[in-house]
């Protein structure tokens, strides 16, 4: 019987394959587009619709259309649940040496809906986290965007990583992943590459402890940010996720996410910096 393992994967040492399982599968899977839309009408509805909002759900359980994402079976999962914060429903995340996320499948032309808005709040920083290094790559809050693209343009090494990840998981993975994170030390607007692949890039949206315990709102042009990070125009946006993780630092953190929206126009002209909102009582 012929081997079903792609030649590029067979050429990879077993130690590298294990490294892939530990990181690439976990992070690339954050917004993998695992379901196809076959109905043309349903596909158009999906294209035009907004993300399902946390605030439209009752407290308790998970939000509609957001699916749990278990990154690695052997790792503890982050606990996500909808809760009341004042008069609004928000998503609470609690991680104790844990790493898992939630994802929402989309099919959007980012040029037509380039403005991403969201809010988040964290109870604390992860004291020993530093996303520049593999062993301390954790963040109390992350917004994760997955983009499609021409995988023929991938480097040889990235092709190997993608082939291995697909072989292990059975899923196609995004051409590129862009994360907005809250960092301890690196200043805002810093771009941090994943230590194993350039196809996962992190952009620091918030840094330091000044806004810990406060709701902070953001508005970003994801096309501009993608071009800044990858040096090319983005393909279709195929997934949006949230990820609170403390598996590398083995710490604990509690955080909250408000509604995430993709808009055709900015809500306030030229507003690109964070705006701190009073915490609901």
C-alpha positions as CSV (number, residue, x, y, z in Angstrom):
1,X,0.0,0.0,0.0
2,X,1.3,3.4,-0.9
3,X,2.0,5.9,1.8
4,X,-0.7,8.5,2.3
5,X,1.9,10.9,3.9
6,X,2.8,13.7,1.5
7,X,6.5,13.6,0.3
8,X,7.2,16.9,1.9
9,X,6.0,15.5,5.3
10,X,8.0,12.3,5.0
11,X,11.1,14.4,4.6
12,X,10.6,16.1,8.0
13,X,12.4,14.7,11.0
14,X,10.2,13.2,13.7
15,X,11.3,15.9,16.1
16,X,10.1,18.6,13.8
17,X,6.8,16.9,13.4
18,X,6.3,16.9,17.1
19,X,7.1,20.5,17.2
20,X,4.5,21.1,14.6
21,X,1.9,19.2,16.6
22,X,2.7,21.3,19.7
23,X,2.4,24.7,18.0
24,X,1.3,24.9,14.4
25,X,-1.7,22.7,14.7
26,X,-2.8,24.6,17.8
27,X,-2.4,28.1,16.4
28,X,-3.3,27.5,12.8
29,X,-6.4,25.7,13.9
30,X,-7.6,28.7,15.8
31,X,-9.7,29.8,12.8
32,X,-9.6,26.9,10.4
33,X,-12.5,27.0,7.9
34,X,-13.8,23.5,8.6
35,X,-17.3,23.8,7.1
36,X,-18.1,24.5,3.5
37,X,-21.2,26.4,2.3
38,X,-22.7,24.7,-0.7
39,X,-26.1,26.6,-0.9
40,X,-25.4,29.8,-3.0
41,X,-28.2,31.7,-1.2
42,X,-26.9,30.7,2.2
43,X,-23.4,31.6,1.1
44,X,-24.5,35.1,0.1
45,X,-26.3,35.5,3.4
46,X,-23.1,34.4,5.2
47,X,-21.1,36.9,3.2
48,X,-23.2,39.9,4.1
49,X,-24.1,39.1,7.7
50,X,-22.4,40.5,10.7
51,X,-20.7,38.4,13.3
52,X,-23.1,36.9,15.9
53,X,-23.0,39.3,18.9
54,X,-22.4,38.2,22.4
55,X,-24.8,40.9,23.7
56,X,-27.8,39.3,21.9
57,X,-27.5,36.1,23.8
58,X,-28.8,35.4,27.4
59,X,-26.2,34.8,30.1
60,X,-25.1,31.2,30.6
61,X,-23.7,28.9,28.0
62,X,-21.9,29.8,24.8
63,X,-22.9,32.4,22.2
64,X,-24.8,31.3,19.1
65,X,-22.6,30.5,16.0
66,X,-19.4,30.5,18.1
67,X,-17.8,27.1,18.2
68,X,-15.4,25.7,20.9
69,X,-11.9,25.2,19.7
70,X,-9.8,22.7,21.5
71,X,-6.2,23.3,20.5
72,X,-4.5,20.3,22.0
73,X,-6.4,17.4,23.6
74,X,-3.8,16.9,26.4
75,X,-4.1,20.5,27.5
76,X,-6.6,22.0,29.9
77,X,-9.3,24.1,28.1
78,X,-10.1,27.7,28.9
79,X,-13.6,28.1,30.3
80,X,-15.8,30.4,28.3
81,X,-19.3,31.4,29.4
82,X,-21.7,34.3,28.7
83,X,-22.2,36.5,31.8
84,X,-23.9,39.8,32.7
85,X,-21.7,42.9,33.0
86,X,-24.1,45.6,34.1
87,X,-26.9,45.5,31.6
88,X,-24.9,43.8,28.8
89,X,-24.1,40.2,28.1
90,X,-20.4,39.6,27.5
91,X,-18.2,36.6,27.1
92,X,-16.1,35.6,30.2
93,X,-12.9,33.6,29.8
94,X,-11.0,31.9,32.6
95,X,-7.7,30.1,32.0
96,X,-5.8,28.1,34.6
97,X,-2.8,26.6,32.9
98,X,-5.1,26.3,29.9
99,X,-5.4,27.1,26.2
100,X,-8.5,26.9,24.0
101,X,-10.7,29.3,22.1
102,X,-13.9,30.1,20.4
103,X,-14.3,30.7,16.7
104,X,-16.9,32.0,14.3
105,X,-16.8,31.0,10.6
106,X,-17.2,33.8,8.1
107,X,-16.7,34.4,4.4
108,X,-16.0,38.1,4.0
109,X,-14.1,40.3,1.5
110,X,-12.1,42.4,4.0
111,X,-11.8,45.2,1.5
112,X,-15.6,45.7,1.6
113,X,-15.7,45.3,5.4
114,X,-12.3,46.5,6.6
115,X,-13.2,47.9,10.0
116,X,-12.9,45.6,13.0
117,X,-14.3,46.8,16.3
118,X,-14.2,45.1,19.7
119,X,-13.8,45.6,23.4
120,X,-12.2,43.5,26.1
121,X,-11.2,43.6,29.7
122,X,-8.7,41.6,31.8
123,X,-8.4,41.2,35.5
124,X,-4.6,41.1,35.4
125,X,-1.6,40.7,33.2
126,X,0.0,37.3,32.9
127,X,3.1,38.2,34.9
128,X,5.7,36.0,33.1
129,X,4.2,36.2,29.6
130,X,6.3,37.5,26.8
131,X,5.0,36.7,23.3
132,X,8.4,37.2,21.7
133,X,9.5,33.8,23.2
134,X,8.1,30.3,22.6
135,X,8.0,29.3,26.3
136,X,6.1,32.4,27.5
137,X,3.8,33.0,24.5
138,X,0.5,33.7,26.4
139,X,-2.0,36.5,26.4
140,X,-5.0,37.3,28.6
141,X,-7.0,38.3,25.5
142,X,-6.6,37.7,21.8
143,X,-8.7,38.5,18.7
144,X,-7.7,36.0,16.0
145,X,-8.3,36.5,12.3
146,X,-7.8,33.8,9.6
147,X,-7.3,34.7,6.0
148,X,-7.5,32.6,2.8
149,X,-4.8,33.0,0.1
150,X,-2.7,31.2,-2.6
151,X,-0.8,28.6,-0.7
152,X,1.4,28.1,-3.8
153,X,3.2,31.2,-2.5
154,X,4.2,29.6,0.8
155,X,7.8,28.9,1.5
156,X,9.1,25.3,1.4
157,X,9.2,25.1,5.2
158,X,5.7,26.6,5.6
159,X,4.4,24.1,3.0
160,X,5.9,21.3,5.1
161,X,4.3,22.7,8.3
162,X,0.9,23.0,6.6
163,X,1.0,19.5,5.1
164,X,1.9,18.1,8.5
165,X,-0.8,20.0,10.3
166,X,-3.4,18.9,7.7
167,X,-2.3,15.3,8.0
168,X,-2.7,15.3,11.7
169,X,-5.9,17.3,12.0
170,X,-7.7,16.5,8.7
171,X,-8.5,20.2,8.1
172,X,-7.2,22.8,5.8
173,X,-5.6,25.7,7.6
174,X,-5.6,29.5,6.9
175,X,-3.1,30.9,4.5
176,X,-2.4,33.6,7.1
177,X,-3.4,34.4,10.7
178,X,-3.4,37.8,12.3
179,X,-3.8,38.2,16.0
180,X,-4.5,41.3,18.1
181,X,-3.0,40.7,21.6
182,X,-2.5,42.4,25.0
183,X,1.3,42.3,25.7
184,X,3.2,42.9,28.9
185,X,6.3,44.7,27.6
186,X,6.3,45.2,23.8
187,X,4.8,48.6,22.9
188,X,1.6,49.1,21.0
189,X,1.8,48.5,17.2
190,X,4.7,46.1,17.7
191,X,4.5,43.1,15.3
192,X,5.6,39.8,16.8
193,X,6.1,36.7,14.5
194,X,5.3,33.2,15.8
195,X,8.6,31.5,16.6
196,X,7.9,28.6,14.3
197,X,6.2,30.1,11.2
198,X,5.8,33.5,9.7
199,X,2.2,32.7,8.7
200,X,1.1,33.6,12.3
201,X,1.7,37.2,13.2
202,X,0.7,39.1,16.4
203,X,0.0,42.8,16.5
204,X,0.1,44.4,19.9
205,X,-3.1,46.3,20.4
206,X,-2.6,46.9,24.1
207,X,0.5,46.9,26.3
208,X,1.2,47.2,30.0
209,X,-1.0,47.4,33.1
210,X,-2.5,50.9,32.7
211,X,-5.9,49.6,31.5
212,X,-6.1,46.4,33.5
213,X,-9.6,46.1,35.1
214,X,-11.1,48.5,32.5
215,X,-13.2,47.9,29.4
216,X,-11.1,49.0,26.4
217,X,-12.6,49.5,22.9
218,X,-10.7,49.3,19.6
219,X,-11.3,50.1,16.0
220,X,-8.8,48.7,13.5
221,X,-8.6,48.6,9.7
222,X,-7.7,45.0,9.1
223,X,-6.7,45.5,5.5
224,X,-4.2,48.2,6.5
225,X,-2.9,46.0,9.4
226,X,-2.6,42.9,7.2
227,X,-0.6,44.9,4.6
228,X,1.6,46.2,7.4
229,X,2.2,42.8,8.8
230,X,2.4,40.6,5.6
231,X,3.4,43.2,2.9
232,X,0.6,42.1,0.6
233,X,-3.2,42.5,0.2
234,X,-5.3,40.1,2.2
235,X,-7.4,37.3,0.8
236,X,-10.9,36.5,2.1
237,X,-11.5,36.5,5.8
238,X,-12.6,33.0,6.7
239,X,-12.6,33.0,10.5
240,X,-12.7,35.2,13.6
241,X,-11.8,33.8,17.0
242,X,-11.1,34.7,20.6
243,X,-8.3,33.1,22.6
244,X,-7.3,33.4,26.2
245,X,-4.3,31.2,27.1
246,X,-2.0,30.6,30.0
247,X,-0.6,27.1,29.1
248,X,3.0,28.2,28.6
249,X,3.3,30.3,31.7
250,X,1.1,28.0,33.8
251,X,-0.6,31.0,35.3
252,X,-4.3,32.0,35.9
253,X,-6.2,34.9,34.3
254,X,-9.8,36.0,34.0
255,X,-10.9,38.2,31.1
256,X,-14.0,39.4,29.2
257,X,-14.9,40.1,25.6
258,X,-17.5,42.5,24.3
259,X,-19.1,42.4,20.9
260,X,-16.9,42.0,17.9
261,X,-18.1,43.6,14.6
262,X,-16.9,43.9,11.0
263,X,-18.0,47.1,9.4
264,X,-18.0,48.7,6.0
265,X,-17.1,52.2,7.4
266,X,-15.4,53.4,10.5
267,X,-17.8,54.4,13.3
268,X,-15.8,57.5,14.1
269,X,-13.5,59.1,11.4
270,X,-9.8,58.4,11.9
271,X,-10.4,56.6,15.2
272,X,-7.7,53.9,15.4
273,X,-6.5,54.1,19.0
274,X,-8.0,52.4,22.0
275,X,-10.8,54.2,23.9
276,X,-11.2,53.3,27.6
277,X,-14.8,52.8,28.7
278,X,-16.0,53.0,32.4
279,X,-16.4,49.6,33.9
280,X,-20.1,48.7,34.4
281,X,-21.1,48.5,38.0
